[in-house]
């Protein structure tokens, strides 16, 4: 094989690899992008418990500081953290904090979710995503997972598992975000 033929083979391989990389990045872009601290929060849609056909989306909270919790009634760690979420909401809700908990319980479990809300005395917003699509949109590894979003829709904290949301560290972070002016 001549040097010229070798270069043609090398350039052909490079072209195939570049084409494959382009195709992979185009078709797998959602799987390749990160949903983590500093990234834009992806949009979602979930039904309200009062009127399941009425959908709420991330755009409904534009300009707000949001604690977005993905949970389920059967999840023991979710049960553990809900009282601290309620405590945090009662303290910072009047200052503008939006607490949104999206249940990924199966379709037809709305009454179970309502019973859970009543049992724990939850006063913040509870939505239901029976299809569980929010889990793939936010690339969760399970429940609970919680995302703190600033007024610009950027993720400022991501927490996997239960947390004490009424802790001083969490309150300090949220108070800083709430102190930022609305844009």
Secondary structure, DSSP 8 states (H G I E B T S, - for coil): --HHHHHHHHHHHHHHHHHHHHHHHHHTHHHHS--STTSB----EEEESSSTTSEEEGGGGTTS-EEEEEE-TT-HHHHHHHHHHHHHHHHHGGGT-EEEEEE---TT-HHHHHHHHHHHT--SEEEE-TT-HHHHHTT-SSS-EEEEE-TTSBEEEEEES---TTSHHHHHHHHHHHHS---
